[in-house]
Amino acid sequence: MPTLTVDNVKVEVPEGASVLDACRQAGANVPTLCYLEGVQAIGACRICLVEIEGAKTLVASCTQPVSEGMVVKTNSTRARRARRAVLELLLSEHDGDCYACVRSGDCELRRLAYAMGVDEITYPGERTRKIIDTSTPALVRDTGKCVSCRRCVTACNEIQGVGALFPQGRGFTTVIGPAFASNLSDVVCVQCGQCAAVCPVGAITERSAIDLVWAALDDPRKHVIVQTAPAIRAALGEEFGYEPGTRVTGKMVAALRRLGFDGVFDTNFAADLTIMEEGTELLMRLKKALVDKQPTALPMFTSCSPGWINYMEHFNPDMTANLSTCKSPQQMFGAVAKTYYAQTQGLRREDIVVVSVMPCTAKKFECERPEMARDGIPDVDYVLTTRELARMIKQAGIDFVNLPDEKQDAPLGISTGAADIFANTGGVMEAALRTAYEIVTGKSLPFPDLHVAPIEGLDGVKEASITIEETVPEWEFLKGVTLNVAVAHGLANAQKVIDRIRSGQGNYQFVEVMTCPGGCIGGGGQPRLTSDAVREARIRAIYAEDESRELRKSHENPAVLQLYEEFLGQPLGDKSHHLLHTEYAEKDRV
């Protein structure tokens, strides 16, 4: 544990810690731009320069390891002037257009300029090469705003293992993007939006649907309804000054009503529906393998996360049969809304507009997949991210903080605690186990407070095993069977699980994968910047939401049971198969 001095404050830090770690422990707020906690420390931006006594030059504190007796000065004249000069050079190249930039309110470059007292462009000159890429449904790239921090490169390559973004060229001519200055649509991009989530400026953003949603709301011929994903309620408040992890479910509902939606519903309803379908599908696959002795695609992978589906189609096409055939909750909601709900309300499918509020940019891509439409009418029309909804609320002049708490509309707004935890890594698995275990055994899941502790938390890959010791007569063939499950979040971690399965080391029956770190609570459309501390706060909020519910198992949702009784018939029945299930196919890997 080396001891060093930072701005006259002695601190003791672990061996191998960086000077930046020591500075933060000492309470010194050294600015950074390229740094990503726990992932990237490459010293590319040089904004974190500090002075170390006895060193000939200033050092980048994020990459400099500490040593015993080191004396660090973060606010010496030399360090302050150097950091300011670096920032001024970045600003000289940056095609900011701050007044019209979607990031003007939360731009890290702008905040740094204010903090360092930079109020004019000292070195006017040639700007960065500007390429506008609007080729995908989910993301927009503007290279003129890029500051070459390489955060997006790290997210795409190290966290997601996709490799769509790399530095192209050298020096001033460097462009961050796909190879050969291609558009994102020309390479394998799963459209997860983690690049947009970590970008400090407006170089990569979600493709906005705000104007389209306003137009729908203003059209008197349209019946416009909205669904909100479970992760939104634990993050939306951050856009209005609340601490991360503050639950704002009631205020969110109230705001949506004031925006003019004709029905305010909950994706949680469809999450409960997903568990009914997906849990039944898993049991049927196990029966086919164990009783019928037929070749079966096991383990079964969850299919809720569209970035993950896209990844499988490109990188592991031989295993797409292992994906659950269930549509995601977003798409199940749309299918039910434009059939069952339309029928109960006496509306035509083509007159209903379904808007989703999602933590995920890939949901924009998902709703445009051709298999997510019937007779040319999409199940879901538009997707807003959490950030976009916050902008709409602000555009409407709604005083979010002082709104009353209101509840979602019935029946598509009724849900259980099992649906809430879909937001967290491990949540879909836990929700499925709560229902599947009780169907098979007639008893509740044998874990304290229904939480399967081994698959909770932020470890990249988690495993659990449950032995079924007794069953109801229908499922007697599962007696004595040990169900092995795995959970992964972040696509690079998902590939590790797949590699274990291919090698024979991973003997799983059921695997949950979420595209983004932490699950949907860390989605590409959530408020920035999402650190592990923020993820953990949101996760705690989601579990608290679950624990506050009277009903905490999907098969107890009365509205879902009514849907089966009045419309669908039974899980995996003909009508549910037609409306709620799909299939996936191999895609080219460019």
C-alpha positions in Angstrom: 0.0 0.0 0.0 2.2 2.9 -1.2 1.8 6.2 0.6 2.1 9.4 -1.4 1.1 13.1 -1.1 -1.4 14.8 -3.3 -1.8 18.5 -2.9 -0.4 18.3 0.6 -2.7 15.5 1.6 -1.2 12.1 2.4 -3.0 9.1 1.0 -2.4 5.3 1.0 -3.5 3.4 -2.1 -3.3 -0.2 -3.3 -0.3 -1.4 -5.2 -0.8 -0.8 -8.9 -3.2 2.1 -8.5 -2.8 5.1 -10.8 -2.0 8.6 -9.8 -5.6 9.5 -10.9 -6.9 7.0 -8.4 -4.8 8.6 -5.7 -5.9 12.1 -6.6 -9.6 11.1 -6.4 -9.0 9.4 -3.0 -7.4 12.6 -1.8 -10.4 14.6 -3.0 -8.6 16.3 -5.9 -10.9 16.5 -8.9 -8.5 16.0 -11.8 -10.4 16.5 -15.1 -10.6 13.6 -17.6 -12.0 13.1 -21.1 -10.8 9.8 -22.5 -10.8 7.9 -19.2 -13.4 5.2 -18.6 -13.6 3.8 -15.1 -12.5 0.2 -14.9 -12.0 -0.1 -18.7 -9.9 2.5 -20.4 -6.8 4.3 -19.3 -4.7 5.2 -22.3 -3.8 8.9 -21.7 -5.0 9.9 -25.2 -6.6 13.2 -24.4 -3.9 14.6 -21.9 -6.6 16.5 -20.0 -5.6 14.8 -16.8 -2.0 16.1 -16.7 -0.5 16.6 -13.3 2.9 17.6 -12.0 5.0 15.1 -10.0 7.9 16.4 -8.0 11.2 15.4 -9.5 9.7 14.4 -12.9 11.0 16.2 -16.0 7.6 16.4 -17.7 4.0 16.5 -16.7 2.3 13.1 -16.7 -1.1 11.7 -17.6 -2.4 10.8 -14.2 -4.7 8.0 -15.6 -1.8 5.9 -16.8 0.9 6.8 -14.4 1.3 4.2 -11.6 1.9 5.5 -8.1 5.1 4.9 -6.2 6.1 5.2 -2.5 6.8 8.8 -1.4 5.5 10.4 -4.6 4.5 14.0 -4.4 1.8 15.1 -6.8 0.6 18.6 -7.5 -2.7 18.8 -9.4 -3.2 22.5 -9.3 0.3 23.9 -9.9 0.5 26.7 -12.5 2.3 24.5 -14.8 -0.3 21.7 -14.7 -3.3 24.1 -15.0 -1.7 25.9 -18.0 -0.9 22.7 -19.8 -4.4 21.2 -19.3 -5.9 24.5 -20.5 -3.7 24.5 -23.6 -4.7 20.9 -24.4 -8.4 21.8 -24.1 -8.0 24.9 -26.3 -6.4 22.8 -29.0 -9.3 20.3 -28.8 -11.8 23.1 -29.1 -10.0 24.5 -32.1 -10.7 21.3 -34.0 -14.1 20.7 -32.7 -17.1 21.5 -34.9 -19.3 22.2 -31.9 -22.4 24.1 -33.0 -23.2 24.1 -29.4 -26.5 26.0 -29.7 -28.1 23.3 -31.8 -26.3 20.2 -30.5 -28.3 17.6 -28.7 -25.5 17.3 -26.1 -25.4 21.0 -25.3 -26.9 20.4 -21.9 -24.6 17.5 -20.9 -21.5 17.9 -23.0 -18.3 17.0 -21.1 -16.2 19.2 -23.4 -18.3 22.2 -22.7 -18.3 21.5 -18.9 -14.5 21.3 -19.0 -14.3 24.6 -20.9 -16.4 26.3 -18.2 -14.5 24.7 -15.4 -11.1 25.8 -16.8 -12.3 29.3 -17.7 -12.0 28.9 -21.5 -14.4 31.4 -23.0 -13.0 31.9 -26.5 -11.3 29.9 -29.2 -7.6 30.7 -28.9 -6.4 28.8 -31.9 -8.9 29.2 -34.8 -8.0 27.0 -37.7 -8.9 23.9 -39.7 -11.7 21.8 -38.3 -12.0 18.0 -38.1 -13.3 16.3 -41.2 -17.1 16.2 -40.9 -19.0 13.0 -41.9 -22.7 12.7 -41.0 -23.8 9.0 -40.9 -27.6 8.5 -40.6 -27.5 5.0 -42.2 -28.9 3.0 -39.2 -32.3 3.2 -37.4 -30.7 3.6 -34.0 -27.6 5.9 -34.2 -26.3 9.1 -35.8 -22.6 9.8 -36.2 -21.1 13.3 -36.7 -17.3 13.1 -37.0 -16.9 16.8 -36.9 -17.8 16.8 -33.2 -15.4 13.9 -32.4 -12.5 14.6 -30.1 -10.8 11.3 -30.7 -11.0 10.2 -27.1 -11.5 6.6 -28.2 -14.1 5.8 -25.6 -16.5 4.5 -28.3 -13.7 2.3 -29.6 -13.2 0.8 -26.2 -17.0 0.2 -25.7 -17.4 -1.4 -29.1 -14.3 -3.6 -29.0 -13.6 -4.4 -25.4 -17.0 -4.3 -23.7 -19.1 -5.6 -26.7 -16.6 -7.4 -28.8 -18.2 -6.2 -32.0 -15.4 -4.1 -33.5 -17.4 -1.7 -35.7 -15.4 1.3 -34.6 -11.6 2.0 -34.9 -9.3 5.0 -35.4 -8.8 5.4 -39.2 -5.7 7.4 -40.3 -3.2 9.3 -38.2 -2.7 12.7 -36.5 -5.1 15.4 -37.5 -6.7 13.3 -40.2 -7.7 10.6 -37.8 -11.4 9.6 -38.1 -13.1 7.4 -35.5 -15.5 5.0 -37.3 -15.9 1.9 -39.4 -13.1 0.9 -41.7 -12.6 2.8 -45.0 -14.8 5.6 -43.8 -17.8 3.3 -44.3 -21.3 3.9 -42.8 -22.3 1.9 -39.8 -24.9 0.1 -41.9 -22.1 -1.3 -44.1 -20.4 -3.1 -41.2 -21.5 -5.3 -38.4 -23.0 -2.9 -35.8 -25.5 -4.4 -33.3 -26.8 -0.8 -32.6 -26.6 -1.2 -28.9 -25.7 2.4 -28.4 -22.9 1.9 -25.8 -20.8 4.1 -28.1 -23.3 6.9 -27.7 -23.6 6.2 -23.9 -19.9 6.8 -23.4 -19.2 9.6 -26.0 -18.4 12.8 -24.1 -19.7 15.1 -26.9 -22.3 14.8 -29.7 -20.2 12.7 -32.1 -22.5 9.6 -31.6 -26.1 10.0 -30.5 -29.4 8.1 -30.8 -31.5 8.8 -33.9 -34.3 10.9 -32.5 -37.9 10.0 -32.9 -39.2 13.0 -30.9 -40.6 14.9 -33.9 -42.4 11.8 -35.2 -44.0 11.2 -31.8 -45.1 14.8 -31.5 -46.6 14.5 -35.0 -48.5 11.4 -34.0 -49.8 13.0 -30.8 -51.0 16.0 -32.8 -52.9 13.8 -35.2 -56.6 13.6 -34.1 -57.1 10.5 -36.3 -54.6 8.5 -34.3 -55.0 6.7 -31.0 -51.5 7.0 -29.5 -50.5 4.8 -26.6 -47.1 4.4 -24.8 -45.3 1.6 -23.0 -42.4 2.2 -20.6 -39.7 -0.3 -20.0 -38.9 -1.3 -16.4 -35.5 0.4 -16.4 -36.9 3.8 -17.2 -38.4 4.3 -13.8 -35.1 4.0 -12.0 -33.2 6.4 -14.3 -35.5 9.0 -15.8 -35.2 11.1 -12.6 -31.5 11.7 -13.2 -32.5 14.0 -16.1 -34.3 16.2 -13.6 -31.8 16.4 -10.8 -32.7 13.3 -8.8 -29.9 11.0 -7.5 -29.3 7.8 -9.5 -31.6 5.0 -8.4 -34.5 7.3 -7.4 -37.8 5.6 -8.4 -40.0 8.1 -10.3 -42.6 5.7 -11.6 -45.7 7.7 -10.7 -44.2 11.0 -11.9 -43.2 9.4 -15.2 -46.8 8.2 -15.7 -48.2 11.6 -14.9 -45.8 13.3 -17.3 -46.8 10.9 -20.2 -50.5 11.7 -19.6 -49.7 15.4 -19.8 -47.8 14.9 -23.1 -51.1 13.7 -24.5 -50.9 9.9 -24.8 -54.3 8.2 -25.0 -53.2 5.3 -22.9 -50.2 5.0 -20.6 -49.2 1.4 -20.3 -46.3 -0.7 -19.1 -43.8 -3.0 -20.9 -43.9 -4.9 -17.6 -47.2 -6.3 -18.6 -45.6 -7.8 -21.7 -42.6 -8.9 -19.6 -44.9 -11.1 -17.5 -46.4 -12.3 -20.8 -42.9 -13.1 -22.0 -42.2 -15.2 -18.9 -45.4 -17.2 -19.5 -44.3 -18.0 -23.1 -40.5 -18.3 -22.5 -40.9 -20.4 -19.3 -43.2 -22.8 -21.1 -40.9 -22.9 -24.1 -38.0 -23.9 -21.9 -40.0 -26.7 -20.2 -41.1 -28.0 -23.6 -37.5 -28.1 -24.8 -36.5 -30.0 -21.7 -39.4 -32.5 -22.1 -38.4 -33.0 -25.8 -34.8 -33.7 -24.7 -35.4 -35.8 -21.6 -38.7 -37.7 -22.4 -38.9 -37.8 -26.2 -35.1 -38.2 -26.5 -35.1 -36.0 -29.6 -32.3 -33.6 -30.6 -33.1 -30.2 -29.0 -31.5 -26.8 -29.1 -30.2 -26.5 -25.6 -29.2 -24.4 -23.8 -32.0 -22.0 -24.6 -30.9 -18.4 -24.7 -33.2 -15.5 -23.8 -34.3 -13.3 -26.6 -35.3 -10.0 -25.0 -32.3 -8.0 -26.0 -32.2 -6.9 -29.7 -28.5 -6.1 -29.7 -27.8 -9.6 -28.5 -30.1 -11.1 -31.2 -28.2 -9.1 -33.8 -24.9 -10.2 -32.4 -25.9 -13.9 -32.5 -27.1 -13.6 -36.1 -23.8 -12.1 -37.2 -21.2 -13.8 -34.9 -22.8 -17.2 -34.0 -25.3 -17.9 -36.7 -25.0 -21.7 -36.1 -26.6 -21.2 -32.7 -29.6 -19.1 -33.6 -31.8 -22.2 -33.0 -30.8 -21.9 -29.3 -32.5 -18.5 -29.1 -35.9 -18.5 -27.6 -38.5 -17.9 -30.3 -40.3 -15.3 -28.0 -40.4 -11.8 -29.2 -39.1 -9.2 -26.8 -41.5 -7.7 -24.3 -41.5 -4.5 -26.4 -42.7 -6.4 -29.5 -45.1 -8.6 -27.6 -46.8 -5.5 -26.2 -47.1 -4.0 -29.7 -48.6 -7.2 -31.0 -51.2 -7.4 -28.2 -51.9 -3.7 -28.4 -52.8 -3.9 -32.1 -55.0 -7.0 -31.7 -56.5 -7.6 -28.3 -56.4 -4.0 -27.1 -57.7 -2.8 -30.5 -60.5 -5.3 -30.3 -61.6 -4.3 -26.7 -61.5 -0.6 -27.6 -63.2 -0.9 -31.0 -60.2 0.5 -32.9 -58.6 -0.4 -36.2 -55.0 -1.6 -36.0 -53.9 1.1 -38.5 -55.3 3.8 -36.3 -53.3 2.8 -33.2 -49.8 4.3 -32.8 -47.6 2.4 -30.3 -44.7 4.4 -28.8 -42.1 2.7 -26.6 -39.9 4.4 -24.1 -36.8 2.2 -23.8 -33.3 2.4 -22.2 -31.9 0.9 -25.4 -31.1 2.3 -28.8 -31.2 -1.1 -30.4 -35.0 -1.1 -29.8 -35.2 1.5 -32.6 -33.7 -1.1 -34.9 -35.8 -3.9 -33.5 -39.2 -2.3 -34.2 -38.2 -1.9 -37.9 -37.3 -5.6 -38.4 -39.6 -6.9 -41.1 -40.7 -9.9 -39.0 -42.0 -7.4 -36.4 -44.9 -6.3 -38.6 -48.0 -7.9 -39.9 -49.6 -7.0 -43.2 -47.3 -4.0 -43.4 -48.3 -2.6 -40.1 -45.5 -2.6 -37.5 -46.2 -3.9 -33.9 -44.3 -0.8 -32.5 -44.2 2.4 -34.4 -41.7 4.6 -32.6 -39.1 4.2 -29.9 -37.9 6.9 -27.6 -34.9 6.5 -25.3 -34.9 7.6 -21.7 -33.0 10.7 -22.7 -35.5 11.5 -25.5 -38.5 11.3 -23.2 -36.7 13.7 -20.8 -36.3 16.1 -23.7 -39.9 15.9 -24.6 -41.0 16.5 -21.1 -38.8 19.6 -21.0 -40.0 20.8 -24.4 -43.6 20.6 -23.1 -42.7 22.7 -20.1 -43.8 20.1 -17.6 -42.6 20.6 -14.0 -41.6 17.0 -13.5 -40.4 17.3 -10.0 -43.7 18.6 -8.7 -45.9 16.2 -10.6 -48.3 13.9 -8.5 -47.8 10.2 -8.6 -50.2 8.4 -11.0 -50.7 4.8 -12.0 -50.6 3.1 -15.4 -53.9 2.4 -17.2 -55.5 -1.1 -17.2 -55.2 -3.7 -18.5 -51.9 -3.3 -20.3 -50.4 -1.4 -17.3 -50.9 -4.2 -14.8 -47.7 -6.2 -13.9 -45.8 -8.0 -11.2 -42.4 -7.6 -9.4 -41.0 -10.3 -11.7 -41.4 -7.9 -14.6 -39.7 -5.1 -12.8 -36.4 -7.0 -12.5 -36.2 -7.5 -16.3 -34.3 -4.2 -16.0 -31.3 -5.8 -14.3 -28.7 -8.3 -15.4 -30.0 -11.7 -14.0 -33.5 -10.4 -13.8 -35.0 -12.2 -16.7 -33.5 -15.4 -15.5 -34.8 -14.9 -11.9 -38.3 -14.0 -13.2 -38.4 -17.1 -15.4 -37.2 -19.3 -12.5 -39.8 -17.9 -10.2 -42.5 -19.1 -12.6 -41.0 -22.3 -14.1 -40.0 -23.7 -10.7 -43.4 -23.1 -9.2 -45.1 -24.7 -12.3 -42.9 -27.8 -12.0 -42.9 -28.2 -8.2 -46.0 -26.4 -7.0 -43.8 -24.5 -4.5 -42.1 -21.1 -4.5 -38.5 -20.8 -5.5 -36.3 -21.8 -2.5 -34.3 -18.6 -2.2 -34.7 -15.9 0.4 -37.2 -13.3 -0.7 -37.3 -15.0 -4.2 -33.9 -13.5 -5.1 -31.4 -15.9 -6.7 -28.3 -14.3 -5.2 -25.7 -16.1 -7.4 -27.0 -14.5 -10.6 -27.3 -10.9 -9.1 -24.6 -8.3 -9.2 -22.2 -6.9 -11.8 -19.9 -9.9 -12.4 -19.7 -10.3 -16.1 -20.6 -14.0 -16.1 -22.7 -15.6 -13.3 -23.9 -19.2 -12.8 -26.4 -21.0 -10.6 -27.7 -24.5 -10.2 -31.1 -25.6 -8.9 -31.9 -29.3 -8.2 -35.6 -30.1 -8.6 -36.2 -32.5 -5.7 -39.9 -33.0 -6.1 -42.5 -32.2 -8.8 -46.2 -32.2 -9.5 -47.3 -35.3 -11.5 -47.2 -33.6 -14.9 -43.5 -32.8 -14.6 -42.3 -35.9 -12.8 -39.6 -36.5 -15.5 -37.8 -33.5 -14.1 -37.5 -34.9 -10.6 -33.9 -35.1 -9.5 -32.8 -33.0 -12.5 -30.3 -30.2 -11.8 -31.0 -27.1 -13.8 -27.8 -25.2 -14.6 -28.2 -21.6 -15.7 -25.8 -18.8 -16.7 -26.2 -15.0 -17.0 -24.0 -12.7 -19.0 -24.1 -8.9 -19.6 -22.0 -7.2 -22.2 -21.6 -9.0 -25.4 -17.9 -9.8 -24.9 -19.0 -11.7 -21.7 -21.7 -13.4 -23.7 -19.1 -14.7 -26.1 -17.2 -16.2 -23.2 -20.3 -18.2 -22.3 -20.8 -19.3 -25.9 -17.1 -20.4 -26.1 -17.6 -22.5 -22.8 -20.7 -24.1 -24.3 -18.8 -25.0 -27.6 -15.9 -26.5 -25.7 -18.2 -28.6 -23.5 -17.3 -26.9 -20.3 -20.6 -25.1 -19.9 -23.3 -27.6 -19.3 -26.2 -25.2 -19.1 -29.9 -25.5 -19.9 -30.9 -21.9 -19.8 -28.8 -18.7 -20.5 -29.7 -15.1 -20.1 -27.8 -12.5 -22.1 -28.3 -8.8 -21.9 -26.4 -6.6 -24.4 -25.4 -3.8 -22.1 -23.3 -3.7 -18.9 -25.6 -4.1 -15.9 -28.5 -5.0 -18.2 -31.1 -2.6 -19.4 -30.4 -0.2 -16.5 -27.1 0.4 -18.2 -28.6 0.7 -21.7 -27.3 2.9 -24.5 -30.3 5.3 -24.2 -30.0 5.9 -20.4 -28.8 9.2 -18.8 -25.0 9.6 -19.1 -22.4 8.8 -17.8 -23.3 5.4 -16.4 -20.6 4.2 -14.0 -20.8 1.0 -11.9 -21.9 3.1 -8.9 -24.8 4.4 -11.0 -25.7 0.9 -12.2 -25.7 -0.4 -8.7 -28.0 2.4 -7.5 -30.4 1.7 -10.3 -30.3 -2.0 -9.6 -31.2 -1.4 -6.0 -34.1 0.7 -7.0 -35.4 -2.0 -9.3 -35.2 -4.7 -6.7 -37.0 -2.3 -4.2 -39.7 -1.8 -6.8 -40.1 -5.6 -7.1 -40.2 -6.1 -3.3 -42.8 -3.4 -2.9 -45.3 -5.4 -5.1 -48.1 -7.5 -3.8 -47.7 -9.8 -6.8 -44.1 -10.9 -7.6 -44.5 -13.8 -10.0 -45.5 -13.5 -13.6 -48.0 -16.3 -13.6 -50.0 -14.4 -10.9 -50.7 -11.4 -13.1 -54.5 -11.3 -13.4 -54.4 -9.2 -16.6 -52.1 -11.7 -18.3 -54.3 -14.6 -17.2 -57.4 -12.7 -18.5 -55.6 -12.2 -21.9 -55.1 -16.0 -22.2 -58.6 -16.7 -21.2 -60.2 -14.2 -23.5 -57.9 -14.1 -26.5 -54.7 -16.2 -26.6 -55.9 -19.5 -25.3 -52.7 -20.9 -23.8 -48.9 -20.3 -23.7 -47.3 -21.6 -27.0 -50.8 -22.1 -28.4 -51.6 -21.3 -32.1 -52.6 -17.7 -31.5 -49.7 -16.9 -29.2 -47.3 -18.6 -31.6 -48.5 -16.4 -34.4 -48.5 -13.1 -32.5 -45.7 -13.5 -29.9 -43.0 -15.7 -31.5 -40.6 -15.3 -34.3 -37.4 -16.8 -35.7 -33.9 -15.6 -36.6 -31.5 -16.3 -39.4 -27.8 -16.0 -40.3 -26.5 -12.6 -41.4 -23.4 -11.7 -43.2 -20.3 -10.8 -41.1 -18.6 -8.0 -42.9 
